[in-house]
């Protein structure tokens, strides 16, 4: 049986089973909720400096039944993408557009969602300790398709997904080929998660190893990603290690990160390493906080003027 048909059957069976099991369950409120966040920032890169709106996201989410929920989120920003319309510096795009089904340990998602691969890309930017993700991670990657998952809370989580492979907000799949993802995470001891993931496209593959620890005052995570482009036979890889400490448990967190990124094993001089120090000041947890960090980059051969300093305010509701 083709993987496309098999995954579709799994998601539909999950929905049907959930519907059957939900008979007689208490009514759930179907009132939609408005959520969102703003991230204005000041940033310096080399000799340049500017104020801009990194992100402004607004979402409508809610429950349809006790076993089905939805989320629709749009994003506005002033940097990082082509303007819409072309004469405007403001971009507008959709991020999350999905319906989620759940019952017991099983779950399924259809629509546009974050694919289950990199740990850091699955974390919301509102909860990240740094103002930017690591270079090997680049962004919270989204695509359109279907996902199934099975969990034992605080023990194991398994996720598989089949998507178009064209990225978010793409109405067609020109090559008619799908991309596939699989991710497994186990919790061998309390507060420590260890996992691995795989991604497969028609012309490339990738593997990911990840670990995250979250204690009372100390937390940290590490990740290694290696990708192979079969068309060019180029391997790219990178890793990062991050440690955070709650100096004042309710208000101040200190952050340190080391990362390295090598975009091509065919080029012996393109590897770069970044060293970051940062601080977060919480006025109301992640709902209202100020972040500041500075990252110095060291290139393998030619040094660039690309060190980055950021001060960012975050408001979330």
C-alpha positions in Angstrom: 0.0 0.0 0.0 1.3 3.4 -0.9 2.5 5.5 2.1 0.2 8.3 1.0 -2.9 6.2 1.2 -1.8 4.5 4.4 -1.3 7.8 6.3 -4.6 9.1 5.1 -6.3 6.0 6.3 -4.6 6.3 9.8 -5.8 9.9 10.2 -9.3 9.1 9.1 -9.5 6.0 11.3 -8.3 8.1 14.3 -11.1 10.7 13.6 -13.7 8.0 13.3 -12.6 6.2 16.5 -12.6 9.5 18.4 -16.1 10.3 17.2 -17.4 7.0 18.3 -15.7 7.2 21.7 -16.9 10.7 22.4 -20.6 9.8 22.5 -21.9 10.9 25.9 -19.0 13.1 26.8 -19.6 16.5 28.4 -20.3 19.4 26.1 -17.3 21.7 25.3 -17.3 25.4 24.8 -17.0 26.2 21.1 -16.4 29.9 21.6 -13.4 31.0 19.6 -10.4 32.6 21.4 -8.2 35.4 20.1 -4.5 35.0 20.8 -1.3 36.6 19.5 1.9 38.3 20.3 4.1 41.3 19.2 7.9 41.4 19.0 9.3 44.9 18.3 13.1 45.0 18.4 16.2 47.1 18.0 19.0 45.3 16.2 22.6 46.0 15.2 24.5 43.9 12.7 28.0 45.0 12.0 27.9 48.7 11.3 24.1 48.9 10.7 21.3 49.5 13.2 17.5 49.6 12.9 14.2 49.4 14.7 11.7 47.0 13.2 8.7 44.8 14.0 10.1 41.2 13.9 6.7 39.6 14.3 3.1 40.4 14.9 0.9 37.3 15.0 -2.8 37.0 15.5 -4.7 33.7 15.9 -8.2 32.4 16.3 -8.4 29.1 17.9 -11.0 26.9 19.7 -12.6 23.6 20.1 -15.3 22.1 17.8 -16.0 19.0 19.9 -14.1 17.5 22.9 -11.9 15.7 20.5 -11.4 18.3 17.7 -9.8 21.7 17.8 -8.6 24.3 15.2 -6.2 27.1 14.9 -5.8 29.8 12.2 -2.9 32.3 12.6 -1.6 35.1 10.4 1.7 36.9 10.6 2.7 40.5 9.8 6.3 41.6 9.8 8.5 44.4 8.4 11.6 42.3 7.5 12.4 38.9 6.1 10.2 38.5 3.1 9.0 40.1 -0.1 6.5 42.9 0.6 2.8 42.4 0.0 1.9 44.5 -2.0 5.2 45.3 -3.6 5.1 49.0 -2.6 4.6 48.2 1.1 7.3 47.3 3.6 4.8 45.1 5.5 4.4 41.4 4.7 1.3 39.3 5.5 1.2 35.5 5.5 -0.5 32.5 7.1 1.3 30.3 9.6 -0.9 27.8 11.4 -4.0 26.6 9.6 -5.0 23.3 11.0 -7.6 21.0 12.5 -6.4 18.7 15.3 -8.1 15.4 16.4 -7.3 13.6 19.6 -8.4 10.7 21.7 -6.4 9.1 24.5 -2.8 8.6 23.4 -3.6 9.1 19.7 -3.8 12.3 17.7 -3.9 13.6 14.2 -3.5 17.0 12.5 -4.5 18.1 9.0 -3.8 21.4 7.3 -0.7 23.7 7.6 1.5 23.0 10.6 5.1 22.7 11.9 6.6 19.5 10.6 8.0 17.1 13.3 11.8 17.4 12.8 14.0 19.9 14.6 13.5 20.4 18.3 14.2 24.2 18.1 11.9 24.7 15.2 9.0 23.1 17.1 9.5 25.5 20.0 7.5 28.7 19.7 9.5 31.9 19.3 7.6 33.3 22.3 9.3 30.7 24.6 12.8 30.6 23.0 15.6 31.9 25.3 17.3 33.7 22.3 16.1 36.3 19.9 17.0 34.1 16.9 17.1 30.3 16.3 20.4 28.6 15.5 21.7 28.8 11.9 21.2 25.1 11.2 17.6 25.4 12.2 16.9 28.6 10.3 13.1 28.8 11.0 10.0 27.1 12.3 9.4 25.0 9.2 5.8 24.6 8.2 4.1 22.6 5.4 0.7 21.4 4.2 -0.4 17.8 4.8 -1.3 15.3 7.6 0.3 14.2 10.8 -0.3 11.3 13.2 1.1 10.9 16.7 1.1 8.6 19.7 2.2 9.6 23.2 2.6 8.2 26.7 2.9 11.4 28.7 6.4 11.9 30.2 7.6 8.7 28.6 7.5 8.6 24.8 6.2 10.5 21.8 6.1 9.2 18.2 5.2 11.5 15.3 4.9 10.8 11.5 3.9 13.3 8.8 3.3 13.4 5.1 3.3 16.9 3.5 3.6 18.4 0.0 7.2 19.4 0.5 6.7 22.9 -1.0 6.6 24.9 2.3 3.8 27.0 3.7 1.2 28.9 1.7 1.7 27.0 -1.5 -1.6 26.0 -3.2 -0.1 23.4 -5.5 2.4 20.5 -5.5 4.1 20.9 -8.9 6.2 17.7 -8.8 3.4 15.6 -7.3 5.8 14.1 -4.8 5.4 14.1 -1.1 7.9 14.7 1.8 8.0 12.5 4.8 8.9 13.1 8.5 9.3 10.9 11.5 10.3 11.9 15.1 10.7 9.9 18.3 11.3 11.3 21.8 11.8 9.4 25.0 12.2 10.6 28.6 14.7 8.2 30.3 14.8 10.3 33.5 12.6 13.1 34.8 13.1 16.4 33.1 15.4 15.0 30.3 14.1 14.3 26.8 16.2 12.6 24.1 15.1 12.2 20.5 15.8 11.6 16.9 14.1 12.6 13.7 14.2 12.0 9.9 13.1 13.9 6.9 12.9 12.7 3.3 12.3 14.7 0.1 12.5 13.4 -3.5 16.0 15.0 -3.8 17.3 15.2 -0.2 17.3 13.6 3.2 18.1 14.8 6.7 18.6 13.4 10.2 18.4 15.1 13.6 19.6 14.2 17.1 18.2 16.2 20.0 18.2 16.5 23.8 16.5 18.9 26.2 16.7 19.3 30.0 14.4 21.4 32.0 15.1 21.7 35.7 14.0 24.1 38.4 16.6 26.8 37.7 18.9 25.2 35.1 17.8 24.2 31.6 19.5 23.4 28.3 19.2 21.7 25.0 21.5 20.5 22.2 20.9 19.4 18.7 22.8 18.1 15.7 21.4 18.2 12.1 22.9 16.7 9.0 21.3 17.0 5.5 22.2 15.4 2.2 21.3 16.8 -1.2 21.3 13.9 -3.6 21.3 16.0 -6.7 24.5 17.8 -5.9 25.9 15.2 -3.4 26.5 18.0 -0.9 26.2 17.4 2.8 25.5 20.3 5.2 25.5 20.0 9.0 25.4 22.0 12.2 24.9 21.9 15.9 24.3 24.0 18.9 24.4 23.8 22.7 22.4 26.1 24.9 22.4 26.6 28.7 20.0 28.9 30.6 20.0 29.7 34.3 17.3 31.4 36.3 19.4 33.9 38.4 16.2 35.3 39.9 13.6 32.5 39.4 10.7 34.9 38.7 12.4 37.6 36.8 15.9 37.0 35.4 17.3 34.3 33.2 20.9 34.2 31.9 21.6 32.4 28.6 24.6 31.1 26.7 24.9 29.3 23.4 27.6 28.0 21.1 26.6 27.0 17.5 28.4 25.9 14.4 27.1 25.6 10.8 28.8 24.1 7.7 26.6 24.6 4.6 28.7 22.4 2.3 31.3 19.7 2.7 32.5 20.5 -0.8 33.9 23.8 0.4 36.6 23.7 3.0 36.4 27.3 4.1 32.7 28.1 4.7 32.2 26.9 8.3 31.1 29.5 10.9 30.9 29.4 14.7 28.7 31.6 16.9 29.1 32.5 20.6 26.0 34.1 22.3 25.4 35.6 25.7 22.0 36.9 26.6 19.5 37.8 29.3 15.8 37.7 29.7 13.8 39.9 32.1 10.3 38.6 32.9 7.7 41.1 34.0 4.9 38.5 33.5 6.6 35.3 32.4 6.7 34.9 28.6 3.6 37.1 28.3 5.5 40.3 28.9 9.3 40.3 28.8 12.5 42.0 27.5 15.2 40.0 25.8 18.8 41.1 25.0 21.6 39.1 23.5 24.8 39.6 21.6 26.3 37.0 19.3 29.8 37.0 17.9 30.5 35.0 14.7 33.8 33.5 13.8 34.2 32.5 10.1 36.6 29.7 9.1 38.7 32.0 6.8 37.4 35.4 5.9 36.0 37.3 8.9 32.7 39.2 8.2 31.3 42.1 10.0 28.2 40.2 11.0 28.2 40.2 14.8 24.6 40.8 16.0 23.2 42.6 19.0 19.4 42.6 19.8 17.1 44.1 22.3 13.5 42.8 21.9 10.2 43.4 23.7 7.6 40.7 23.7 3.9 41.0 24.6 1.7 37.9 24.3 -2.0 37.4 25.1 
